Amino acid sequence: MKVLVVDDNQMNLDLFCHMLSMLDVANALPMHDAAAALAWCGQRVPDLVVVDYMMPGMDGIEFLRHFRALPAMREVPVVMVTADTEVAVRHQALRLGANDFLTKPVNSIEFNARIGNLLALRQAQLQLAERADSLAEAVRRATAAILAREHEAIHRLSRAAEFRDNDTGSHLLRMAAYARLIASRLGLDDTECDLICDAAPMHDIGKVGIPDAVLLKPGPLTPEERAIMQRHPQIGADILADSESPLLQAGAVIAISHHERFDGGGYPHGLSGHAIPLYGRIVAVADVFDALTTARPYKTGWELGRAIAYLQEQRGGHFDPACVDALLADTDAVLAIQRRFHDPEVATMRSAA
């Protein structure tokens, strides 16, 4: 273990290094100058420091004051060498964080006993810190695995709702990626962008509560059937409600608000403007944009230019203008998302059209 010895007297340095050589675990690092020793500690961490009090320039007290202010030096044991009469100095050193003292003239038996004990404590301290780091890493990996399983389960449940409505898993991936792109362009931090991306696929999970006769009806819905269909945001919010998971909480917000319109003409609550949660405003743009540009068994997908024109036409009407502008600010990123999560069956449909 590295023992830094700081003393301006060469005879003392030789003596201390000789006594340290009797300890199998100690590797002495002698230094004449306290300021140079402090600079050395700014780049490396010793396991123990032996420092003399009486030194020219920076004395042992000043060295200790600056040493304890360095990162990672709060726990390193320090032994100060003083004269027997310097009681006030010892008290000041204790207040600054000295762990032990050696009295001049230094006795070799006492020196080795005190230094050996402190090195043993330091070794135990390092082993405990290493164990704590190992446990923290294990907890991190376990937490990441739990979150991954949570995300997978949510994605699979969300796909179940989409499959009932003739949508595909790629729709969920695309609209989630669009939602993240919008959130990023709006200036949200990476953590919140990831949360929106992970929660967005839950937007239509409430469709599991809509009867097939309504959900899968090939023709236009009657007013009564439309009223039934418009229950799915509330059903989705109810499914996801009262969870302690931030991801499910975000999903509940998105489920209840993604069919609201910026002009107040949406459902289920007729909210308008910024009364609509931001997550819902973001997903509304992402969801409709993907629905417009993607082919389905009952329709062909719009060309990008036509979909862009529709979003621009609906700025301030259906959609939050800021969310529309955020998505359309980077059409290269939009096209990259479409290429990455492309539906093979869509290509077949378009080539046959």
NORQUI-V883456 format. One line per field, one symbol per residue. ss: DSSP state (@ for helix, = for strand, . for the rest). psi: psi as a letter, one per 20 degrees, with the letter a starting at -180 (. if undefined). burial: + if it has 24 or more other C-alpha atoms within 12 Angstrom, else -. Layout:
ss->???
psi->???
burial->???
This chain:
ss->.=====...@@@@@@@@@@@@.....=====..@@@@@@@@......=====.......@@@@@@@@@@.......======....@@@@@@@@@@...====....@@@@@@@@@@@@@@@@@@@@@@@@@@@@@@@@@@@@@@@@@@@@@@@@@@@@@@@@.....@@@@@@@@@@@@@@@@@....@@@@@@@@@@@....@@@@@..@@@@.......@@@@@@@..@@@@@@@@@.....@@@@@@@@@@@@...............@@@..@@@@@@@@@@@@@@@@..=..=....@@@@@@@@@@.=...=.@@@@@@@@..@@@@@@@@@@...@@@@@@@@@.
psi->qooppopiohgggggghghhiiohipopnqphpgghhghgiiirorhqpopqgoqqdoahghggghgiiqqjjhipqppporqhimghgggghghijqhrqppqqpphggghggggghhgggghghhggggggghghgggggghgghghgggggghhhhgghhikkrrhhgggghghgghgggghijqrhghghggghhhijhkhiiijpqhhghjphaqqrhghhhghjihghgghhhiqkqiphghghhggggiiijqqhjjjariikqqcjhpqgghhghgggggghhhjpqrhjrqqqqghghghgghhjpiehqphhhghggiimhghghhghhhlpohhghgghhi.
burial->++++++++---++--++-++--+--++++++++++-++--+---+++++++++++--+++++++++++----+-++++++++------++--+--++++++++--+----++-+++-++--++---------------------------+--++-++++++++++++++++++++++++++++++-----+++++++++++++++++++---++------------++++++++++++++-----+++++++++++++++++--+++--+++--+++++++++++++++++++++----+-----++--++-+++-+++++++++++-----+--++--+++--+-------
